[in-house]
Structures are given as structure tokens and as C-alpha cells.
């Protein structure tokens, strides 16, 4: 029973993250091409909401480095 509860909780969280990401992507589409601080923040947030930690961690780390560089550029 516990495994089914954990699976249900995980599925609920994934659905919540998916719903949040739909809103993020609408905003990203609206701001496409502007690459402002807010735009980069939304892209990073969308990435973090969809990252699967069981997947390729190296690829995730590479994307985080790209976002970090862009965000630092826009902060300076």
C-alpha cells in the first residue's frame, strides 16, 4: 500500500509542476526574443520544474550552467 501512496503522491506533484509550467511557458512565449532578466528567470524556473533527477544529471548540470551565465550577465 505504501508504494501505491508514494506513486500517487509523485504523480500529484508531477501534475502540479506540469500545470505551473504551462503558465510559465505562456509567459515565456509572450516574452520570446526579449531575453530580459525576467525571461531568463522564467526559463530557469521552467527547466527546474521539469528536470527529472533520475535522468541524465550531467545534461541537467550543463543547462544550469547556461542559465547561470545568462542570468549573471543580465544582473550585471
C-alpha positions in Angstrom: 0.0 0.0 0.0 2.8 2.4 0.8 4.3 2.1 -2.6 1.0 3.0 -4.2 0.7 6.0 -1.9 4.2 7.2 -2.9 3.4 6.7 -6.6 0.2 8.7 -6.2 2.0 11.5 -4.3 4.6 11.6 -7.0 2.0 11.8 -9.8 0.2 14.5 -8.0 3.4 16.6 -7.7 4.2 16.0 -11.3 0.8 17.2 -12.3 1.1 20.3 -10.2 4.6 21.1 -11.7 3.1 20.5 -15.2 0.3 22.9 -14.5 2.7 25.5 -13.2 4.9 25.0 -16.2 2.0 25.6 -18.7 1.6 29.1 -17.1 5.4 29.7 -17.3 5.5 28.7 -21.0 2.7 31.0 -21.9 4.6 33.9 -20.3 7.8 32.8 -22.0 6.1 32.7 -25.4 4.7 36.2 -24.8 8.2 37.4 -24.0 10.0 35.4 -26.7 13.2 37.1 -28.0 13.5 39.7 -25.3 16.0 37.8 -23.1 15.4 40.0 -20.1 16.2 39.0 -16.6 12.6 38.0 -16.1 12.6 35.9 -19.3 15.8 34.1 -18.2 14.3 33.6 -14.7 11.1 32.0 -16.3 13.2 29.7 -18.5 15.2 28.6 -15.5 12.1 28.1 -13.4 10.5 26.0 -16.2 13.6 23.9 -16.5 13.7 23.2 -12.8 10.1 22.3 -12.7 10.6 19.6 -15.4 14.0 18.3 -14.5 13.9 14.6 -13.8 16.6 13.8 -11.3 16.6 10.2 -12.4 17.6 11.2 -15.9 20.9 12.5 -17.1 22.3 14.6 -14.3 25.3 15.8 -16.4 22.9 17.3 -19.1 20.9 19.0 -16.3 24.1 20.4 -14.9 25.1 21.8 -18.3 21.8 23.5 -18.7 22.1 25.0 -15.2 25.5 26.4 -16.1 24.0 28.1 -19.2 21.2 29.6 -17.2 23.6 30.8 -14.6 25.8 32.5 -17.1 22.9 34.3 -18.8 21.3 35.3 -15.5 24.6 36.7 -14.2 25.1 38.6 -17.5 21.7 40.2 -17.1 22.3 41.1 -13.4 25.5 43.0 -14.2 
